[in-house]
Amino acid sequence: MSLARMYQDYLNFIGLYSPLILAHVVVPTLASVRQEEESFWFLSLPLSQKILLRHFVYSRDGMRKGRWWTSFTYMFLHADRPHLFCNLQGLITAGPAVVEVLGPWGTLVTYVAAGVAGALDVPRLYDLQLERFLGAQWRWLRKSTDLSSFLGLNTKDEAAFFFQSPFLRSAQLSIFEAIESGVAALDYAAGRMAKSVAADVSSSRRLIGASAGVSAFLAVDFCVGILRCYENIFTRPKQNRHDKDSSIVLVQASLHVLCALRFFLAEASRAWSGSLTGVDHAAHLNGAICGFTAFFIAQSILRWRRKRRSIKSYIHNVVLKRAHFYGTTKEALLNLNNNKSDDGDSPSPSGSELEKKNRI
């Protein structure tokens, strides 16, 4: 694959999915509606902020009220231009590899399915993110109000050493045990409260942007990059490993793999640590899961088709060999009977008798 071929793949993707790309552009950003930035002039639709918030913002409350279409229309609404351009960049960068593996319709279905998966959040990753955030806040609060730290003591032994009197020592140890049991009960109650609060907050969660679909594209692109690196390093003949085209493919695939890997590790780390920075990391992870699933389904179908094709080829070859064998045998018997009839040893058999012999 040369640079010209790679450039042509990007142009083909933009031309094939130009309606999808244009759909992201024609929906005005929230910043442009609020007069915080300029719109795209004649490209943007004249939609008010009320219409955008009602029909292009996903929330679980909106789904309960019957606005089911917001589970995928939210992908076309963005906060501002940088948000829009960042998603379009990821869409176009990873798009050609996705089309190569999934095909045109499979690419579109995966993109929409990833957006819906990111909105519905079936694994409840957003709830887990909120629970981790609340748990981190509780741990900070407990550490800052720890009685041992307040007294300058870290363990029971230090407390027992500090109070030399046996009576004071036993009383202090009893107090520490009571505090520890109380803290354990508070930890349990805080965990249950964190789950309840996370469920309530997630019901009012609002989601915009195409990042879930872009994450699915990055996941497929990551898998394709790994396959290309493996093919160029291990399966390609040695005399072709150091040519210019192979080096270009290897460098491109390596960059795509490293960038996607960094993105997924960062998103998983932020979601696990409970980072709340205005970015829905759970939607990114849900989209990535959808992309990985689509890639493995496509690979399974491809292997099944190859296996089926090989079985058909084997059966076809066996049938041809047997037909050739039977045809040769029939021709040999006919020649033998003709020779006998010419010598006068026996009359030549009829066609029906010859077929019966062949059947026997």
C-alpha positions in Angstrom: 0.0 0.0 0.0 1.6 3.3 -1.2 1.0 6.8 0.0 -1.2 7.5 -3.0 -3.3 4.4 -2.2 -3.8 5.6 1.4 -4.7 9.1 0.3 -7.2 7.6 -2.2 -8.8 5.5 0.6 -9.4 8.6 2.7 -10.9 10.4 -0.3 -13.1 7.4 -1.0 -14.3 7.3 2.6 -15.1 11.0 2.6 -17.0 10.7 -0.7 -18.9 7.6 0.4 -19.9 9.0 3.8 -20.3 12.6 2.8 -24.0 12.7 3.9 -23.0 11.4 7.4 -20.2 14.0 7.7 -22.5 16.7 6.4 -25.2 15.8 8.9 -22.7 16.6 11.8 -21.9 20.0 10.2 -25.5 21.1 9.5 -26.6 20.7 13.1 -25.4 23.9 14.8 -23.3 23.7 17.9 -24.6 24.8 21.3 -21.9 27.5 21.4 -23.1 29.0 18.0 -26.7 28.9 19.2 -25.8 30.8 22.3 -23.9 33.4 20.2 -20.5 32.3 21.7 -19.0 31.5 18.3 -19.9 31.9 14.7 -22.0 29.3 12.9 -21.2 27.7 9.5 -23.2 30.3 7.7 -25.4 28.7 5.1 -24.6 25.1 6.2 -26.1 25.3 9.6 -29.8 24.7 10.0 -31.8 27.4 11.7 -32.5 25.4 14.9 -33.2 27.1 18.3 -31.6 26.1 21.5 -34.9 24.7 22.8 -35.2 22.4 19.8 -31.7 21.2 20.2 -32.1 20.5 23.9 -35.3 18.6 23.3 -34.5 16.6 20.2 -30.7 16.4 20.1 -29.7 15.8 23.7 -29.9 12.4 25.2 -31.0 11.8 28.8 -32.7 8.9 30.6 -35.5 11.2 31.6 -36.1 12.1 27.9 -36.2 8.4 27.1 -38.9 7.8 29.8 -40.9 10.7 28.2 -40.9 8.9 24.8 -38.0 10.8 23.0 -36.4 7.6 21.9 -34.8 9.2 18.8 -32.4 11.1 21.0 -30.5 7.9 21.6 -28.8 8.5 18.2 -29.6 12.1 17.2 -27.4 13.3 20.1 -24.4 12.2 18.0 -24.9 15.1 15.6 -24.9 17.8 18.2 -21.6 19.2 19.6 -20.7 21.7 22.3 -18.5 23.8 20.1 -16.2 23.7 17.0 -13.2 22.0 18.6 -15.5 19.3 19.9 -17.0 18.8 16.3 -13.6 18.9 14.5 -12.0 16.5 16.9 -14.8 13.9 16.4 -14.7 14.4 12.6 -10.9 14.0 12.6 -11.2 10.6 14.4 -14.1 9.6 12.1 -12.1 10.2 8.9 -8.8 8.9 10.3 -10.1 5.5 11.3 -12.9 5.2 8.7 -11.0 3.6 5.8 -9.9 0.6 8.0 -13.4 0.1 9.3 -14.8 0.1 5.7 -12.1 -2.4 4.7 -13.2 -4.9 7.4 -16.9 -4.3 7.9 -18.0 -3.0 4.5 -20.0 0.1 3.7 -23.3 -1.0 5.4 -21.5 -2.7 8.3 -19.6 0.5 9.0 -22.8 2.6 9.1 -24.5 0.1 11.3 -21.6 -0.1 13.7 -21.4 3.7 14.0 -25.1 4.0 14.9 -25.1 1.0 17.2 -22.0 2.3 19.0 -23.8 5.7 19.5 -26.9 3.9 20.9 -24.8 1.7 23.1 -23.0 4.7 24.5 -26.3 6.4 25.3 -28.1 3.5 26.8 -25.0 2.4 28.8 -26.2 -1.1 29.4 -23.2 -2.1 31.6 -23.9 1.0 33.8 -20.3 2.2 33.4 -21.4 5.8 34.1 -22.9 4.7 37.4 -19.6 3.0 38.2 -17.7 6.1 37.4 -19.9 8.2 39.7 -19.6 5.6 42.5 -15.8 5.7 42.2 -15.9 9.5 42.3 -18.1 9.5 45.4 -15.9 6.8 47.0 -12.8 8.9 46.5 -14.5 11.9 48.1 -15.5 9.7 51.1 -12.0 8.3 51.5 -10.6 11.8 51.4 -13.1 13.0 54.0 -12.4 10.0 56.3 -8.7 10.5 56.0 -8.9 14.2 56.8 -11.1 13.6 59.9 -9.2 10.5 61.2 -9.0 10.5 65.0 -5.6 8.7 64.9 -4.1 11.4 62.6 -5.6 14.1 64.8 -3.9 12.6 67.9 -0.7 12.0 65.9 -1.0 8.2 66.3 -1.1 5.7 63.5 -1.6 2.4 65.1 -3.0 0.8 68.3 0.5 0.0 69.5 1.5 3.6 69.4 -1.6 4.6 71.3 -0.9 1.9 73.9 2.7 3.2 74.2 1.5 6.8 74.5 -0.8 5.9 77.5 1.5 4.2 80.0 -1.2 3.5 82.6 -2.8 0.0 82.2 -6.3 1.4 82.7 -5.8 4.2 80.2 -4.1 1.8 77.8 -7.1 -0.6 77.8 -9.6 2.2 77.6 -7.7 3.7 74.6 -7.6 0.3 72.8 -11.3 -0.1 73.4 -12.0 3.3 72.0 -9.9 2.5 68.9 -11.7 -0.8 68.3 -15.1 1.0 68.6 -13.9 3.7 66.2 -12.7 1.0 63.7 -16.0 -0.8 63.8 -17.9 2.4 63.5 -15.7 3.4 60.5 -16.4 0.0 58.9 -20.1 0.6 59.3 -19.8 4.1 57.9 -17.8 2.7 54.9 -20.6 0.2 54.2 -23.3 2.9 54.5 -21.2 5.3 52.3 -20.9 2.6 49.6 -24.7 2.0 49.6 -25.3 5.7 49.5 -22.9 6.2 46.7 -24.8 3.6 44.6 -28.1 5.3 45.3 -26.8 8.8 44.5 -25.1 7.5 41.3 -28.3 6.0 40.1 -30.2 9.3 40.8 -27.6 11.5 39.1 -27.2 9.2 36.1 -30.9 9.5 35.4 -30.4 13.2 34.7 -27.2 12.6 32.7 -27.1 14.5 29.4 -25.1 13.4 26.4 -24.0 15.0 23.2 -21.3 14.4 20.6 -20.3 11.6 18.2 -17.4 10.3 20.4 -19.1 7.0 21.1 -19.2 6.1 17.4 -15.7 7.5 16.9 -14.5 5.2 19.7 -16.0 2.2 17.9 -14.1 3.2 14.8 -10.9 3.6 16.8 -11.4 0.1 18.2 -11.8 -1.5 14.8 -8.8 0.6 13.5 -6.8 -0.7 16.5 -7.5 -4.3 15.6 -6.8 -3.7 11.9 -3.5 -2.0 12.8 -2.4 -5.0 14.9 -3.2 -7.4 12.0 -1.2 -5.3 9.6 1.8 -5.1 11.9 1.7 -8.9 12.4 1.4 -9.5 8.6 4.3 -7.2 7.8 6.6 -8.5 10.5 5.9 -12.3 10.5 3.9 -13.5 7.5 5.4 -11.3 4.7 8.3 -12.9 2.8 11.7 -11.6 4.0 12.6 -10.1 0.6 9.5 -7.9 0.7 9.7 -6.7 4.3 12.1 -3.8 3.7 10.5 -2.3 0.6 9.0 1.2 0.7 5.4 0.3 0.7 5.7 -2.3 3.5 7.6 0.3 5.6 4.8 2.8 5.0 2.1 0.4 6.0 4.0 -0.7 9.1 4.6 2.9 10.3 1.0 3.9 9.7 -0.4 0.8 11.5 2.0 1.3 14.4 1.0 4.9 14.9 -2.7 4.0 14.7 -2.2 1.2 17.3 -0.3 3.4 19.7 -2.7 6.3 19.5 -5.8 4.1 20.0 -4.1 2.2 22.8 -3.2 5.4 24.6 -6.8 6.7 24.2 -8.4 3.5 25.5 -6.0 3.3 28.5 -6.6 6.9 29.4 -10.4 6.5 29.2 -10.4 3.4 31.3 -8.1 5.0 33.9 -10.3 8.1 34.1 -13.5 6.1 34.3 -12.1 3.9 37.1 -10.7 6.8 39.1 -14.0 8.5 38.9 -12.8 11.6 37.0 -15.7 14.0 36.3 -14.3 16.6 33.9 -17.4 17.1 31.7 -16.3 14.2 29.4 -18.4 11.1 29.4 -15.7 8.4 29.6 -18.4 5.7 30.0 -19.8 6.5 26.6 -16.4 6.2 25.0 -15.8 2.8 26.6 -19.3 1.5 25.5 -18.5 2.6 22.0 -15.2 0.9 22.1 -16.8 -2.3 23.3 -19.2 -2.2 20.4 -16.4 -1.6 17.9 -14.4 -4.6 19.3 -17.5 -6.8 19.1 -18.2 -5.8 15.5 -14.6 -6.6 14.5 -14.6 -10.0 16.1 -18.0 -10.8 14.6 -16.7 -9.8 11.1 -13.6 -11.9 11.5 -15.7 -14.9 12.6 -17.9 -14.5 9.6 -14.9 -14.2 7.4 -13.3 -17.4 8.8 -16.6 -19.2 8.4 -16.9 -18.2 4.8 -13.3 -19.3 4.2 -13.9 -22.6 5.8 -17.1 -23.1 3.9 -15.3 -22.2 0.6 -12.6 -24.7 1.4 -15.1 -27.4 2.1 -17.0 -26.7 -1.1 -13.7 -26.8 -3.0 -12.7 -30.1 -1.4 -16.1 -31.7 -2.3 -15.9 -30.3 -5.8 -12.5 -31.8 -6.3 -13.5 -35.2 -4.9 -16.6 -35.3 -7.2 -14.5 -34.4 -10.2 -11.9 -37.0 -9.4 -14.6 -39.7 -9.0 -16.4 -38.6 -12.2 -13.1 -38.7 -14.1 -12.4 -42.2 -12.6 -15.8 -43.5 -13.6 -15.6 -42.0 -17.0 -12.2 -43.5 -17.7 -13.4 -47.0 -16.4 -16.5 -46.8 -18.7 -14.4 -45.8 -21.7 -12.0 -48.7 -21.0 -14.8 -51.2 -20.8 -16.3 -50.0 -24.0 -12.9 -50.4 -25.7 -12.5 -53.9 -24.3 -15.9 -55.0 -25.5 -15.3 -53.5 -29.0 -12.0 -55.4 -29.2 -13.8 -58.6 -28.2 -16.6 -58.1 -30.8 -14.0 -57.5 -33.5 -12.2 -60.7 -32.7 -15.5 -62.6 -32.7 -15.2 -64.0 -29.2 -18.4 -62.6 -27.9 -21.2 -60.3 -29.1 -20.8 -56.7 -28.0 -23.1 -55.9 -25.1 -25.8 -53.3 -25.4 -25.8 -49.9 -23.7 -28.2 -51.0 -21.0 -26.1 -54.1 -20.2 -22.9 -52.0 -20.0 -24.6 -49.5 -17.6 -25.6 -52.4 -15.4 -22.0 -53.7 -15.3 -20.8 -50.2 -14.4 -23.4 -50.0 -11.6 -22.3 -53.3 -10.2 
